[in-house]
Amino acid sequence: MGQANIALTPDVASIVMTVARGAFVDAMRIGVLASIGIVGLSIVISLLTMPAKMRAVQAELDESGAADALVPTTAAGTLRSRD
């Protein structure tokens, strides 16, 4: 805007800068409201599609402690049974 303002009279340049600032603020407001809407919609969709209860297979795995029986042995993350 600096070079464009050189050719304008001070009154016109002031109006142009005011309008440009207003447009920027309006665009930011719209962007923030759109972001809030997208996050809210994502939360609603996830709450509606997530099952309320575990499946029987998941519950059995959780109760058996199968995940606790494996421990990482190397930095690469290979697993072995805990003895």
N, CA, C and O atoms as CSV, one atom per row, in Angstrom:
chain,resi,resn,atom,element,x,y,z
A,1,MET,N,N,0.826,-1.196,0.000
A,1,MET,CA,C,0.000,0.000,0.000
A,1,MET,C,C,0.865,1.252,0.000
A,1,MET,O,O,0.388,2.324,-0.371
A,2,GLY,N,N,2.099,1.142,0.400
A,2,GLY,CA,C,2.945,2.322,0.502
A,2,GLY,C,C,3.140,3.027,-0.824
A,2,GLY,O,O,2.994,4.248,-0.885
A,3,GLN,N,N,3.464,2.312,-1.886
A,3,GLN,CA,C,3.682,2.942,-3.182
A,3,GLN,C,C,2.378,3.416,-3.793
A,3,GLN,O,O,2.358,4.427,-4.495
A,4,ALA,N,N,1.292,2.707,-3.539
A,4,ALA,CA,C,0.004,3.153,-4.067
A,4,ALA,C,C,-0.427,4.453,-3.409
A,4,ALA,O,O,-1.097,5.270,-4.041
A,5,ASN,N,N,-0.059,4.657,-2.164
A,5,ASN,CA,C,-0.454,5.869,-1.458
A,5,ASN,C,C,0.323,7.093,-1.922
A,5,ASN,O,O,-0.131,8.219,-1.723
A,6,ILE,N,N,1.484,6.893,-2.534
A,6,ILE,CA,C,2.296,8.032,-2.979
A,6,ILE,C,C,1.549,8.842,-4.028
A,6,ILE,O,O,1.637,10.070,-4.035
A,7,ALA,N,N,0.819,8.176,-4.912
A,7,ALA,CA,C,0.125,8.868,-5.995
A,7,ALA,C,C,-1.219,9.433,-5.549
A,7,ALA,O,O,-1.849,10.175,-6.303
A,8,LEU,N,N,-1.664,9.107,-4.367
A,8,LEU,CA,C,-2.974,9.564,-3.904
A,8,LEU,C,C,-2.842,10.798,-3.025
A,8,LEU,O,O,-1.812,11.032,-2.393
A,9,THR,N,N,-3.902,11.569,-3.003
A,9,THR,CA,C,-3.928,12.713,-2.086
A,9,THR,C,C,-4.075,12.180,-0.670
A,9,THR,O,O,-4.537,11.054,-0.488
A,10,PRO,N,N,-3.697,12.950,0.331
A,10,PRO,CA,C,-3.776,12.454,1.714
A,10,PRO,C,C,-5.174,12.022,2.136
A,10,PRO,O,O,-5.318,11.044,2.870
A,11,ASP,N,N,-6.199,12.727,1.690
A,11,ASP,CA,C,-7.576,12.354,2.066
A,11,ASP,C,C,-7.966,11.004,1.469
A,11,ASP,O,O,-8.539,10.151,2.148
A,12,VAL,N,N,-7.647,10.826,0.189
A,12,VAL,CA,C,-7.990,9.582,-0.484
A,12,VAL,C,C,-7.156,8.429,0.082
A,12,VAL,O,O,-7.667,7.325,0.271
A,13,ALA,N,N,-5.887,8.683,0.348
A,13,ALA,CA,C,-5.013,7.655,0.905
A,13,ALA,C,C,-5.521,7.202,2.269
A,13,ALA,O,O,-5.476,6.011,2.579
A,14,SER,N,N,-5.995,8.117,3.072
A,14,SER,CA,C,-6.538,7.782,4.388
A,14,SER,C,C,-7.774,6.903,4.248
A,14,SER,O,O,-7.940,5.941,4.999
A,15,ILE,N,N,-8.631,7.221,3.305
A,15,ILE,CA,C,-9.839,6.427,3.081
A,15,ILE,C,C,-9.467,5.029,2.595
A,15,ILE,O,O,-10.039,4.039,3.051
A,16,VAL,N,N,-8.510,4.945,1.669
A,16,VAL,CA,C,-8.080,3.651,1.141
A,16,VAL,C,C,-7.513,2.783,2.264
A,16,VAL,O,O,-7.832,1.597,2.352
A,17,MET,N,N,-6.685,3.359,3.109
A,17,MET,CA,C,-6.103,2.597,4.221
A,17,MET,C,C,-7.178,2.137,5.203
A,17,MET,O,O,-7.120,1.013,5.700
A,18,THR,N,N,-8.154,2.991,5.484
A,18,THR,CA,C,-9.239,2.630,6.397
A,18,THR,C,C,-10.063,1.475,5.827
A,18,THR,O,O,-10.412,0.537,6.544
A,19,VAL,N,N,-10.365,1.551,4.541
A,19,VAL,CA,C,-11.143,0.486,3.898
A,19,VAL,C,C,-10.339,-0.815,3.874
A,19,VAL,O,O,-10.893,-1.886,4.118
A,20,ALA,N,N,-9.043,-0.732,3.585
A,20,ALA,CA,C,-8.201,-1.928,3.548
A,20,ALA,C,C,-8.116,-2.579,4.923
A,20,ALA,O,O,-8.200,-3.802,5.032
A,21,ARG,N,N,-7.955,-1.795,5.953
A,21,ARG,CA,C,-7.908,-2.349,7.305
A,21,ARG,C,C,-9.230,-3.001,7.673
A,21,ARG,O,O,-9.251,-4.078,8.269
A,22,GLY,N,N,-10.334,-2.351,7.320
A,22,GLY,CA,C,-11.654,-2.909,7.603
A,22,GLY,C,C,-11.876,-4.225,6.881
A,22,GLY,O,O,-12.441,-5.161,7.447
A,23,ALA,N,N,-11.431,-4.301,5.625
A,23,ALA,CA,C,-11.585,-5.537,4.857
A,23,ALA,C,C,-10.760,-6.661,5.488
A,23,ALA,O,O,-11.208,-7.806,5.546
A,24,PHE,N,N,-9.559,-6.334,5.957
A,24,PHE,CA,C,-8.715,-7.340,6.597
A,24,PHE,C,C,-9.368,-7.865,7.874
A,24,PHE,O,O,-9.397,-9.073,8.106
A,25,VAL,N,N,-9.878,-6.979,8.683
A,25,VAL,CA,C,-10.522,-7.379,9.937
A,25,VAL,C,C,-11.764,-8.217,9.652
A,25,VAL,O,O,-12.014,-9.209,10.337
A,26,ASP,N,N,-12.549,-7.822,8.638
A,26,ASP,CA,C,-13.731,-8.599,8.290
A,26,ASP,C,C,-13.353,-9.998,7.815
A,26,ASP,O,O,-14.004,-10.977,8.184
A,27,ALA,N,N,-12.311,-10.097,7.003
A,27,ALA,CA,C,-11.864,-11.400,6.512
A,27,ALA,C,C,-11.380,-12.279,7.666
A,27,ALA,O,O,-11.662,-13.477,7.691
A,28,MET,N,N,-10.658,-11.694,8.615
A,28,MET,CA,C,-10.200,-12.465,9.771
A,28,MET,C,C,-11.383,-12.947,10.608
A,28,MET,O,O,-11.382,-14.081,11.088
A,29,ARG,N,N,-12.378,-12.103,10.781
A,29,ARG,CA,C,-13.561,-12.478,11.556
A,29,ARG,C,C,-14.280,-13.644,10.884
A,29,ARG,O,O,-14.682,-14.596,11.554
A,30,ILE,N,N,-14.441,-13.575,9.572
A,30,ILE,CA,C,-15.098,-14.657,8.837
A,30,ILE,C,C,-14.287,-15.943,8.958
A,30,ILE,O,O,-14.852,-17.023,9.137
A,31,GLY,N,N,-12.971,-15.830,8.860
A,31,GLY,CA,C,-12.105,-17.007,8.981
A,31,GLY,C,C,-12.202,-17.655,10.348
A,31,GLY,O,O,-12.252,-18.880,10.457
A,32,VAL,N,N,-12.228,-16.843,11.386
A,32,VAL,CA,C,-12.330,-17.382,12.748
A,32,VAL,C,C,-13.690,-18.052,12.960
A,32,VAL,O,O,-13.765,-19.127,13.554
A,33,LEU,N,N,-14.757,-17.422,12.480
A,33,LEU,CA,C,-16.086,-18.021,12.634
A,33,LEU,C,C,-16.195,-19.313,11.840
A,33,LEU,O,O,-16.811,-20.271,12.308
A,34,ALA,N,N,-15.613,-19.359,10.655
A,34,ALA,CA,C,-15.624,-20.596,9.870
A,34,ALA,C,C,-14.844,-21.686,10.597
A,34,ALA,O,O,-15.273,-22.840,10.617
A,35,SER,N,N,-13.715,-21.341,11.189
A,35,SER,CA,C,-12.917,-22.322,11.939
A,35,SER,C,C,-13.692,-22.862,13.132
A,35,SER,O,O,-13.674,-24.065,13.394
A,36,ILE,N,N,-14.360,-21.992,13.844
A,36,ILE,CA,C,-15.172,-22.424,14.991
A,36,ILE,C,C,-16.274,-23.363,14.530
A,36,ILE,O,O,-16.552,-24.369,15.182
A,37,GLY,N,N,-16.904,-23.034,13.400
A,37,GLY,CA,C,-17.954,-23.887,12.864
A,37,GLY,C,C,-17.440,-25.262,12.473
A,37,GLY,O,O,-18.091,-26.271,12.745
A,38,ILE,N,N,-16.274,-25.310,11.836
A,38,ILE,CA,C,-15.697,-26.586,11.415
A,38,ILE,C,C,-15.336,-27.437,12.623
A,38,ILE,O,O,-15.598,-28.640,12.630
A,39,VAL,N,N,-14.739,-26.832,13.643
A,39,VAL,CA,C,-14.386,-27.586,14.857
A,39,VAL,C,C,-15.648,-28.083,15.553
A,39,VAL,O,O,-15.701,-29.230,15.996
A,40,GLY,N,N,-16.659,-27.232,15.651
A,40,GLY,CA,C,-17.909,-27.649,16.282
A,40,GLY,C,C,-18.578,-28.782,15.535
A,40,GLY,O,O,-19.076,-29.724,16.152
A,41,LEU,N,N,-18.597,-28.703,14.216
A,41,LEU,CA,C,-19.179,-29.762,13.402
A,41,LEU,C,C,-18.382,-31.056,13.554
A,41,LEU,O,O,-18.965,-32.139,13.601
A,42,SER,N,N,-17.083,-30.953,13.628
A,42,SER,CA,C,-16.243,-32.145,13.824
A,42,SER,C,C,-16.536,-32.814,15.162
A,42,SER,O,O,-16.599,-34.040,15.248
A,43,ILE,N,N,-16.713,-32.017,16.190
A,43,ILE,CA,C,-17.029,-32.570,17.510
A,43,ILE,C,C,-18.376,-33.280,17.485
A,43,ILE,O,O,-18.510,-34.380,18.022
A,44,VAL,N,N,-19.373,-32.657,16.866
A,44,VAL,CA,C,-20.706,-33.268,16.794
A,44,VAL,C,C,-20.645,-34.578,16.020
A,44,VAL,O,O,-21.207,-35.581,16.459
A,45,ILE,N,N,-19.966,-34.582,14.869
A,45,ILE,CA,C,-19.872,-35.801,14.067
A,45,ILE,C,C,-19.154,-36.906,14.834
A,45,ILE,O,O,-19.576,-38.062,14.805
A,46,SER,N,N,-18.063,-36.549,15.525
A,46,SER,CA,C,-17.339,-37.582,16.279
A,46,SER,C,C,-18.179,-38.127,17.426
A,46,SER,O,O,-18.119,-39.323,17.712
A,47,LEU,N,N,-18.951,-37.290,18.080
A,47,LEU,CA,C,-19.804,-37.774,19.170
A,47,LEU,C,C,-20.930,-38.659,18.655
A,47,LEU,O,O,-21.339,-39.603,19.330
A,48,LEU,N,N,-21.430,-38.357,17.468
A,48,LEU,CA,C,-22.519,-39.165,16.912
A,48,LEU,C,C,-22.025,-40.492,16.346
A,48,LEU,O,O,-22.755,-41.483,16.372
A,49,THR,N,N,-20.809,-40.523,15.842
A,49,THR,CA,C,-20.326,-41.745,15.197
A,49,THR,C,C,-19.511,-42.639,16.121
A,49,THR,O,O,-19.279,-43.801,15.787
A,50,MET,N,N,-19.076,-42.145,17.253
A,50,MET,CA,C,-18.292,-42.959,18.181
A,50,MET,C,C,-19.225,-43.882,18.959
A,50,MET,O,O,-20.242,-43.431,19.486
A,51,PRO,N,N,-18.893,-45.155,19.036
A,51,PRO,CA,C,-19.778,-46.074,19.767
A,51,PRO,C,C,-19.781,-45.742,21.264
A,51,PRO,O,O,-18.774,-45.324,21.835
A,52,ALA,N,N,-20.934,-45.941,21.862
A,52,ALA,CA,C,-21.073,-45.637,23.288
A,52,ALA,C,C,-20.412,-46.700,24.160
A,52,ALA,O,O,-19.947,-46.413,25.263
A,53,LYS,N,N,-20.376,-47.920,23.657
A,53,LYS,CA,C,-19.793,-49.023,24.425
A,53,LYS,C,C,-18.725,-49.708,23.593
A,53,LYS,O,O,-18.743,-49.647,22.363
A,54,MET,N,N,-17.787,-50.364,24.279
A,54,MET,CA,C,-16.756,-51.135,23.598
A,54,MET,C,C,-17.358,-52.381,22.987
A,54,MET,O,O,-18.357,-52.915,23.468
A,55,ARG,N,N,-16.728,-52.834,21.915
A,55,ARG,CA,C,-17.095,-54.130,21.362
A,55,ARG,C,C,-16.586,-55.214,22.302
A,55,ARG,O,O,-15.668,-54.976,23.087
A,56,ALA,N,N,-17.170,-56.389,22.227
A,56,ALA,CA,C,-16.785,-57.488,23.116
A,56,ALA,C,C,-15.317,-57.858,22.935
A,56,ALA,O,O,-14.633,-58.162,23.912
A,57,VAL,N,N,-14.825,-57.836,21.696
A,57,VAL,CA,C,-13.428,-58.195,21.441
A,57,VAL,C,C,-12.496,-57.178,22.098
A,57,VAL,O,O,-11.476,-57.552,22.677
A,58,GLN,N,N,-12.845,-55.900,22.008
A,58,GLN,CA,C,-12.012,-54.874,22.633
A,58,GLN,C,C,-12.003,-55.033,24.148
A,58,GLN,O,O,-10.962,-54.871,24.784
A,59,ALA,N,N,-13.147,-55.345,24.724
A,59,ALA,CA,C,-13.231,-55.515,26.170
A,59,ALA,C,C,-12.405,-56.716,26.621
A,59,ALA,O,O,-11.754,-56.665,27.664
A,60,GLU,N,N,-12.431,-57.812,25.828
A,60,GLU,CA,C,-11.637,-58.983,26.180
A,60,GLU,C,C,-10.151,-58.677,26.142
A,60,GLU,O,O,-9.408,-59.101,27.028
A,61,LEU,N,N,-9.711,-57.950,25.132
A,61,LEU,CA,C,-8.297,-57.585,25.047
A,61,LEU,C,C,-7.894,-56.701,26.216
A,61,LEU,O,O,-6.800,-56.843,26.763
A,62,ASP,N,N,-8.777,-55.793,26.594
A,62,ASP,CA,C,-8.475,-54.884,27.686
A,62,ASP,C,C,-8.372,-55.639,29.008
A,62,ASP,O,O,-7.495,-55.348,29.821
A,63,GLU,N,N,-9.253,-56.595,29.225
A,63,GLU,CA,C,-9.270,-57.342,30.482
A,63,GLU,C,C,-8.131,-58.354,30.571
A,63,GLU,O,O,-7.640,-58.639,31.663
A,64,SER,N,N,-7.703,-58.903,29.422
A,64,SER,CA,C,-6.676,-59.942,29.462
A,64,SER,C,C,-5.299,-59.366,29.753
A,64,SER,O,O,-4.398,-60.102,30.153
A,65,GLY,N,N,-5.122,-58.077,29.563
A,65,GLY,CA,C,-3.828,-57.466,29.803
A,65,GLY,C,C,-2.801,-57.846,28.761
A,65,GLY,O,O,-1.603,-57.854,29.044
A,66,ALA,N,N,-3.257,-58.165,27.543
A,66,ALA,CA,C,-2.359,-58.593,26.477
A,66,ALA,C,C,-1.353,-57.507,26.132
A,66,ALA,O,O,-0.208,-57.813,25.799
A,67,ALA,N,N,-1.744,-56.289,26.202
A,67,ALA,CA,C,-0.824,-55.200,25.874
A,67,ALA,C,C,0.256,-55.048,26.939
A,67,ALA,O,O,1.366,-54.609,26.637
A,68,ASP,N,N,-0.057,-55.405,28.177
A,68,ASP,CA,C,0.930,-55.291,29.251
A,68,ASP,C,C,1.999,-56.380,29.181
A,68,ASP,O,O,3.077,-56.233,29.758
A,69,ALA,N,N,1.705,-57.464,28.480
A,69,ALA,CA,C,2.648,-58.574,28.413
A,69,ALA,C,C,3.787,-58.316,27.432
A,69,ALA,O,O,4.773,-59.052,27.432
A,70,LEU,N,N,3.671,-57.300,26.607
A,70,LEU,CA,C,4.708,-56.995,25.631
A,70,LEU,C,C,5.482,-55.759,26.075
A,70,LEU,O,O,4.887,-54.757,26.472
A,71,VAL,N,N,6.788,-55.831,26.007
A,71,VAL,CA,C,7.630,-54.700,26.388
A,71,VAL,C,C,8.602,-54.408,25.258
A,71,VAL,O,O,9.079,-55.344,24.617
A,72,PRO,N,N,8.913,-53.144,24.990
A,72,PRO,CA,C,9.880,-52.835,23.936
A,72,PRO,C,C,11.285,-53.237,24.378
A,72,PRO,O,O,11.659,-53.051,25.536
A,73,THR,N,N,12.056,-53.791,23.443
A,73,THR,CA,C,13.399,-54.244,23.790
A,73,THR,C,C,14.478,-53.443,23.089
A,73,THR,O,O,15.618,-53.420,23.554
A,74,THR,N,N,14.160,-52.789,21.991
A,74,THR,CA,C,15.161,-52.022,21.275
A,74,THR,C,C,14.613,-50.644,20.966
A,74,THR,O,O,13.422,-50.376,21.126
A,75,ALA,N,N,15.508,-49.777,20.519
A,75,ALA,CA,C,15.063,-48.432,20.144
A,75,ALA,C,C,14.166,-48.485,18.917
A,75,ALA,O,O,13.376,-47.566,18.701
A,76,ALA,N,N,14.265,-49.540,18.102
A,76,ALA,CA,C,13.417,-49.675,16.928
A,76,ALA,C,C,11.994,-50.037,17.318
A,76,ALA,O,O,11.087,-49.933,16.492
A,77,GLY,N,N,11.781,-50.455,18.544
A,77,GLY,CA,C,10.447,-50.744,19.029
A,77,GLY,C,C,9.986,-52.167,18.835
A,77,GLY,O,O,8.786,-52.437,18.897
A,78,THR,N,N,10.913,-53.094,18.599
A,78,THR,CA,C,10.489,-54.489,18.512
A,78,THR,C,C,10.042,-54.961,19.877
A,78,THR,O,O,10.568,-54.530,20.903
A,79,LEU,N,N,9.065,-55.852,19.880
A,79,LEU,CA,C,8.467,-56.272,21.145
A,79,LEU,C,C,8.781,-57.745,21.409
A,79,LEU,O,O,8.920,-58.547,20.485
A,80,ARG,N,N,8.887,-58.070,22.680
A,80,ARG,CA,C,9.056,-59.473,23.077
A,80,ARG,C,C,8.170,-59.706,24.288
A,80,ARG,O,O,7.751,-58.758,24.951
A,81,SER,N,N,7.891,-60.955,24.572
A,81,SER,CA,C,7.057,-61.287,25.725
A,81,SER,C,C,7.811,-61.011,27.012
A,81,SER,O,O,9.022,-61.216,27.093
A,82,ARG,N,N,7.096,-60.552,28.002
A,82,ARG,CA,C,7.702,-60.307,29.315
A,82,ARG,C,C,7.741,-61.638,30.065
A,82,ARG,O,O,6.713,-62.303,30.192
A,83,ASP,N,N,8.883,-62.026,30.551
A,83,ASP,CA,C,9.023,-63.300,31.266
A,83,ASP,C,C,9.146,-63.088,32.746
A,83,ASP,O,O,9.271,-64.053,33.499
